[in-house]
């Protein structure tokens, strides 16, 4: 089965069959993870990246499920005694889900349909005469079927037409032809439910809306579906010209337009489309549209999450973090360079208390006492005012000031994870700690929060939740393994996403670390209960040990390749410690000398890159940013203003930009660039510092329109 599926996947993804076959073996037979395969098995896969490997895995799972469905259908038809060799072959060769269901449709158990009743009344021979258009005196022939349950010839002909309509609707080639028409021409329409105008005001754009389905973007489809779910909108998917279906059906069934049976055939064709085919295809295309919209929305969410997790870290610095507020004050915490809580208290610089002088004095003393190197300020309520306060202060050392997104901080602070970390502190203190740690290392802190709570998606509650969770988990896993994890400082939550570890093993690692102290060698992982050689193979290359016994343990060089790296050093007559970080020396190595059947040039090239810059963090350096301090509310905005901003969320229809107000501004995709933009993620990045022009202010709807065009 795997060989046949690998050939189908290779054709679909435009890769070699052996590449697909090897990926399938690594993922589904050997149990390897995508990060491990893409990083350490390049020779086997032909250098496929994570995206390609993930697609292969997705296609394999989809096709494997389809094969289960094929088997189920074969078994069901065989149970009816109707499975022929030809039908079995057609089922086995069919890998299109819709076409497979079309094959099964004539044999699928149904409720008692009009056609079924007509068959019970013995009208099938009359239906055969209509569809063949052979008999001229069809009304006379129909009289033969009059009986107790068929009182007239007209009733007999109606029942026969019901049978013909079902035959037409169940013909796979007919459904395939009309389906193609839907794929090209189908239109999605929405109308307001009468009397729901006021309740559904937010769906005003869709009160009388119509567009070609294949061109309808995911956010519009999801918005309309949500409106229907809330009982505000009525939706339909139809053909703009249903008469085109008549031509298709005539091509299949009309043999003699002059036959007496022709009018009845025509009636059956019209009934078949309106009553049976159109509703069925409408449901199918709603499901397709939802699946496509989900897929696109999940992609946007995953891309945003990736950018968020890979946001630049400040690194190990002493941090003073502030969770701003008005009435309840600003929660202040001081953290050491490893994120441990040293001190916490509350200041009240804003209304109604207005204890600004006391607050500034307290902040100065804390910054001096704890040798603070950076201040992290949450961007929520009173965030702008708190930032202005800090920037007016003068310190006796260089203190950097950053505004940090606090999306999801409240979710973390009330979670079991936060209670476990800070059992003696309330949610306000935990939230401030999370803000400070996000500045230090966004990845390490954000993995503790459900990605859906971070606020970087679109219609996240409307999409398939299982597919969303799988995609976001893969994204987190990818980011964690791309950056690498310090084995001696990583939390249980961060370790959970390391290749081959998972929640149970992560807990075992943390317990081992508590009992035995810091790790000094990757080999010590093998001493942990239940962490066997397979798990070690998957995780070791992504775990770092700074200052350990072997300097390679602080690099992405996998232990299976240590011997190669050490041989390179020996050939250069230096120790491995002398080789690491010495770029000219590494560049002098002829990698071809070390090629073996097990270790090819792709792996050797990766080893050389790591020897030059071991354990290099792929994330960029953090940059400073300041909002316009003269903008405090929408009343301060004017069209044409150019303002500094930070991209806070990206959707398919545009990017939201924080310009220092509670209300974020929207840069519609048409205003993203001077050129046409097909994929918005190629034009802007999350947390990118930008300059935007105000092009619209709608105070009634609390909307700000911005532009990034030059």
Secondary structure as UniProt FT lines:
FT   HELIX           2..13
FT   HELIX           17..24
FT   HELIX           25..29
FT   HELIX           34..40
FT   HELIX           42..45
FT   HELIX           50..79
FT   TURN            80..81
FT   HELIX           85..92
FT   HELIX           97..105
FT   TURN            106..107
FT   HELIX           114..120
FT   TURN            121..122
FT   HELIX           124..132
FT   HELIX           138..142
FT   HELIX           143..145
FT   HELIX           153..169
FT   HELIX           172..185
FT   STRAND          187..192
FT   TURN            194..195
FT   TURN            197..200
FT   HELIX           201..206
FT   STRAND          208..212
FT   HELIX           213..215
FT   HELIX           218..229
FT   TURN            230..231
FT   STRAND          233..238
FT   TURN            240..242
FT   HELIX           243..253
FT   TURN            257..258
FT   TURN            260..261
FT   HELIX           262..271
FT   HELIX           272..277
FT   HELIX           278..309
FT   STRAND          319..323
FT   TURN            327..328
FT   STRAND          330..335
FT   TURN            337..338
FT   STRAND          341..347
FT   TURN            351..353
FT   HELIX           356..369
FT   TURN            370..371
FT   STRAND          374..378
FT   TURN            381..382
FT   HELIX           383..392
FT   STRAND          400..404
FT   TURN            407..408
FT   HELIX           409..413
FT   HELIX           416..421
FT   TURN            423..424
FT   HELIX           427..440
FT   HELIX           442..446
FT   TURN            447..448
FT   HELIX           451..453
FT   TURN            460..462
FT   HELIX           465..483
FT   STRAND          485..486
FT   TURN            487..489
FT   HELIX           492..496
FT   TURN            499..501
FT   HELIX           502..516
FT   HELIX           522..527
FT   TURN            529..530
FT   HELIX           533..539
FT   HELIX           540..542
FT   STRAND          543..544
FT   TURN            546..547
FT   HELIX           551..554
FT   HELIX           559..561
FT   HELIX           562..571
FT   TURN            572..573
FT   HELIX           576..579
FT   TURN            580..581
FT   HELIX           583..587
FT   HELIX           591..594
FT   HELIX           601..612
FT   TURN            614..615
FT   TURN            629..630
FT   HELIX           634..636
FT   TURN            639..640
FT   STRAND          642..651
FT   TURN            652..653
FT   STRAND          654..658
FT   STRAND          665..668
FT   HELIX           669..671
FT   HELIX           680..682
FT   TURN            686..687
FT   STRAND          689..698
FT   TURN            699..702
FT   STRAND          703..707
//
